Amino acid sequence: EIFNPGVRNADANPNPNLIDVVDEDPAAKKSSPTLAANRSRSGKPILLLHVGPRETGTPTIQRGIIRSKSIMEKLEQDGYARVTFSYMDTQQMVTQCLDKNGADCSLWDKLVSEYDKIHATGKNAIQSSETLSKISPNQFAKEKLATLLSKWEVRVVIGYKPLYEWLPTMYTQARKKNAFDAKGRDFKVLKSRKKISSQLKTFAAFLKNDFMVKMTDSLAVYEFYASTFGAENVVVLENGPDSEDGGKGEKKFLADFMCRAILAANTACEQVKKIPIKRRPTAEEEDAEAFEFLESKLDHDLLVMTATAQNLIKKTTVTLKSAVEAIDAKLKDLDVAMTDVQPRISLSKEQSDWLWNRTLVSEEILRKNSEQKKTQESLRSEFEQALGTTLQSVDATKLLESPMWQEVFHGLG
């Protein structure tokens, strides 16, 4: 039962009233007097909620737009004001109020008062918080959010990547907290990780025991907000910015958010198109570099931590990075890639079928009207490739039964 997708088969005819993904007609946007006046079709001001989910470009939007003084000045000229509400307050508001049937809604009241301050000025409001993608889909939360409709026309923006691309990044995030120190940029000394080595999971275990327990992928977030505010008020941003294209993908992504997701932000839209491609702050580059390193070395990490748990590493000052280098040296001697090292733990047929069906449904719903919508053949090809690489893990316990691999770790230090 745990692998029941909970959504209809992708081959079924979709209900357009449920899954319509809106992409406004540019001509209508230009000519509509209500949109030109920065108002919704209902005449109410717009409350735009960018909700993530994680790993779909939220930091790019927040850094490039929400926290950009020049862009926000243009947005204010277009009649928008930023909602100021902290991450911690948002987190506690969700966990204490929306997820707990109203146990403590004092922070919800505080958030609504922030909305009301902007409403009193006659401006539209914009808020970006991926914490809003983590709301458990329950009736109380829907009814509470729906109260906003008395004053606002709520427009929700979500990001989307195909599941076989998105899930491995979420898996890496789940593993990251155990690999890095509190700052997230330096690798922990292995001695400090002995207590948490038992918590490390293969991708198959992560899918079953983490993701399936509380689904927060784009499809789940879309269905929650579409059922709350109407599918016509949910806009899908496709793919996050590409970090390997010199910043061009990031600029296109920001322009898509500003020029399509936000209604009648014409001044800000033109400003985004003109801004030069900027180098990321040093701290962000270091974070990204560390994340990419771990993402490419997840099997190495499983092997290292299993060896640590088995006390195969005697030196207490060994770092993950030095252990990974020792593994790579052995792989070079063997002339094999880590992805070819056997034995491996792959998804079960039940898991694979579940993930494929949800991938199909997500593509059908979230890219319904998109030029980027993939054919089923293309989707299947990419999915199969992921099954053999990023959606499986090395069986570290069995591999370390080999004296050859035990010796790799005995020699560290």
N, C-alpha and C positions, 0 to 999 in steps of 0.2 A: 504493500500500500504506500510505502514511503516514496516510491518512484512514480506514483500517479501524477501526471503533469497538472491536473486540476484545471485544464483548459481544453476546449474542443479540439478535435482532430484538425490538422491544418488543411485537409482536403475538403472540409465542410465549407459551404458557402458562408462567408463572414456576414454578420449583421452590420450594415453600414451605420445604423444608429448607435452601435456600441463601439465600433473600432475605427471610425473615420478619423484620419489624421489630417489636420487642416494645414494647408499652405495657401495663404491669402493670394488672391489674384492681384498682381501688381497694379493693373489698371484700375481695379476697384479701390485699392488702397489710395491711389493718387487722386481719384475723383470723389471719393466719399466725403461729404461735408462733416459727418460725425467723426470719422477717423482723422481727418485733417485738423479737427478741433481738439485732437488728443482725447477723445472720449470713445467709449465702447458703443456698440449699437444700441445698448439699453439707455445710454445717456449717463450712466454711472461712471465714476472714475475707475481706472483699471488697477487691480492689485496683481502684479506679476510675480509669481513665485518660481524661481529657478531652484529645483529640488535635487539635482544630481541625476542618477545615483553616483556613488563613488566610482572613480576610475573612468569617468566619461568626460573629463575636461573641466571640472568645476574650478580647480585652482587657476586654470588659464583664464576663465571668465572673471573670477574674482580679482586676480592680479591685473588683467588687461582692461577691465571695464569698471567693476564695482569699486575698486580701490584706486582707480586712476582719476586724479583731480581734473585733468583736461577733458576726459570723456564724460565724467559726471556733470561737469559744468554745461556741456552741450546737452546732456540728458535733461538737466534742469530747464534749459531753454525750451526743450520739447515737452515740458510739463511733467517730468518725473522726479521723484525724490527717493532717496535711498532709505530703507528701513534699517535703523540701527538697533541691533539686538545681538547679544554675544553668543558665541558658540556654546558656552556652558549653560547659559539660560535656555537656549533652544533645546539642548540635549535634555535638561531636566524637565522642561515643559512637556516634551514628548514622553519621557519615561514616567513622569509623575501624574500627568493629566490625561493625555490622549491614549496612552497605552494602559492606563489603570482605571478606566471608567470614571475619571474625574476625581480621583482620590485627593489630589491637591492641584487646583487649577489657578493658583495665584500668579504663576508665571505666564499662563495663557492670558489672564486678564492684563498683565503688564504688556504683553505683545500686542493685544488688541488696542490698548491705549496708545501704543506707538503708531499703529495704523490710523487711529482716530486723529492724532495730531496732524498727520499728513492729509487726511481726508478734510480736515477743517480748513486747510489752505487751498483746497480745490484741485490739488495735484494728484497725479497717478503715483502709485507706490511700487517700488521694486525691491525684492529681497532674494538673496542667493544663499542657500544653506542646504547642503546635501544631507544634513540630519533629517530634513523633512521627507527624505526617501525611506527612512527607517521606521516610520509610523506603522504599527501593527494594524492590518486592515480589520477594523472592528466598527460596529455600528455607532458607538459613542463618538469615536473620532470623526467619522463621516458627518454626523449630525452637528458636532461642534464646529468643524470646518465650514459646513454649509451655512452657519449663522453669518459668515462673512458676506454672503450674497445679498444681505439686506442693504448694505452700503456700497458694495463693490461688485464689479464684474471681474471674477477671478480668472486669470489666465496662467496655466502651469506649463513650464518648460522642462523637459527631461532629455537626457542624453541617451544615446544608444550605440552599442557595438554588438556584433553577433556574439552569442553566448560562448562559442569556442575561443573567441579572442578575449572576451571580458573576464570569464571565470579564472583563467590562469593568472591574471593580474590581481584578482581578489585573493587567490591562493597565496601569491607572493606576499601580499599585504599581511595575510594571516601569519605567515612565517617570519615576516620582517621583525616583528616586536621581540621575537626570541633570538634574533641574530645580531641586532644592533644595540648599542647603548642608548641611554635616554635621549640623547640628541639625534639619534637616528642616522649618524653618519660614520661612526667608527664601529668596527666589528668587536663583539665581546670576546674576552679571553674565555677559552673553552671551560675552564674550571667553574666560571660563574654560571654556566649553562647546564650543569649536571642535573640540577633539580627539575629543569623544564624539558629535558630531553625526551621524557616519556610522553610529553604533550604534542610532539611533532607528529604530523599526519601525512600520509601519502595523499595524492590528489583524490584518489577514489574515496578515501576516508573523509576527506574534507567535503566532497560533494554530498556524501550521505549524511554526515553528522553535523555539519555546519551550515552549508548553503540550503539544504533541504529542510532544516529545522525552521529557518526564517528566511524565505526568499525575498531578496531585495534587488533583483535584477530589473532591467528596464520594463519588461512586460508586467511584472507584479506591480511596480510603481505606477505604470500607465493605467492598469485596470483599476487601481484604487482611486486615482484622481479622476479618471474618466467617469467612474460611477458616482463620484462626489460632485463634480462640477460640470459634467457633460463632456463627451469626447471632442466636441467641436471647440472646446476651450483648452485642449492639451496639444502642445506643439512638440514635435520630436526633432532634436538636433542629432544628426548622424555622425558617428565616429568622433573621437577626440582629435586634438591636434597631433600631427606627426612630428616627433622630435628629431627626425633625421632629414628633414627637407629644408634646413636653414631658416626655419621660422615661417615659411610661406603657408603651411597648413594651419599654423596657429592664427595667422592673420585672417585667413579665409574662414576659420571657425568662429572667430570673434565677429567678423562681418555678418555671418549667418545668424548669430545670436542677436546682434544689434539691428540688422536690417529686415529680418524675417520674423523672429520671435517676438520682438517688441513692436507694438503697433505705433505707427506714425512718429517714430523717433528719427525723423529725417535729418535733422542737424547732426545728431550724434552718429547716425549711420555714415554720413559723408566724412565725419571726422575719423572714424575707425578706418575707413578706406585709405585715408591719407597718412596715417601714422606709420613711421618707419618700423621695420622689424627690429626688435630690441633683443639684446643679449639677456639671458636670464640672470637674476641675482646669483652671486657666487654660492650662497648657502643652498639655493634651489638646485644649482648644477651639481653640487656635492651630494645632495639627497638623491637626485636622479641617477647619478653615477653609481652610488651604493645600491640603489634599488635594482638597476639594470644588472649589476654584478650578481646580486643574489638571485634575480630572476633567471639568469643564465646558468646558475650553479645550484639549483634546488636539489638535484640528485646528489651533488657533492655534499651539500649540507646535511641531507639525510644520512649519508654514509659517515660523515664526520661525527655527527651527534650520536649515532648508534655506536660508533667506536668509543666515543667518550663515555657513554653509559656502560659499556662493557669493560671500561678501564684499560683499553688498549693504548691510550695516550697517557704516558707517565708524567711528562713535563707539565707544570701548572701554568706556564706562561705562554703556551701555544695559542695562537689566534686562529679564528676560522680561515682567514685569508691565507696564512702559511700552510694550514692543513690542505686547503683547496689546491694550492700550488704543488704540494706533494702528490696529490691525486692526479693532477694534470701531467706531471712528469711521468708517472706510471702509465697513464693512458697513452702518452707519446711513445713510450718504450713498446707498448703493446700494439701501437698503430691503430687504435680504435677511438671512437667518440663515446662520450658517456651515454648518449642516447642508444648506443648499440650494445652497451654492457648488459649482460643477462645474469640472473633472472630479473624480470620486471613485473610490476603490479599494474595491470591494465584495468580499465573499467569493465564491469561485468556486462553481459548482454543486456540485462535489465536496465542497468545504468545508462549504457550507450543508447538504447532505444528511447529511454526517457529524455535524455539530453538532445537527441536528434529531433524528436517530436517537438520539444519546446523551442528548439532553434528554428524549426520550420514555422511554427505559430508566431514566434516573435518577428520573424522576417515578414510574414504576411501582414501582420497588424501594424508594426512600427515603420515599415517601409512601403506601405500600401500604395502611396502616390509618389514614390520617390524614383528618380532616375537611377539611383544607386542600388535599387532592389536587385538582388542576385537571382539568377535562375536556379531552379532546384538542383540542376546538374553541377553548377559552379559551387553552390553551397555545400553539396555533398562531398565534392572533391576536397574542399578546404577543411571540412569536418573530418574526413578520413585522415587527412594529413595531421591534423591536431591530435586525433586519437593515438597516432603512433609516436607523438612527440610530447607536446605540452600537457596532454590529458592523461599521462601515465607517469609512474615513478619507479625508480630502482628499488628492488627488494634488498634493502641494506642488510637486514638480519641474515639472510641466506648468503649474500655475497661475502660477508665477513666470516663465514665458515671456512673460506679459502685461506690457507696459510700465507699465500702470496699477498693478499690484501691486508691481512693482519700485520705483516711485516712493514707495510707502508706506514702504518700508524705507530708501530713500535719504534720506528726510526726517527720520528718527529722530535725536534728540539735541538 
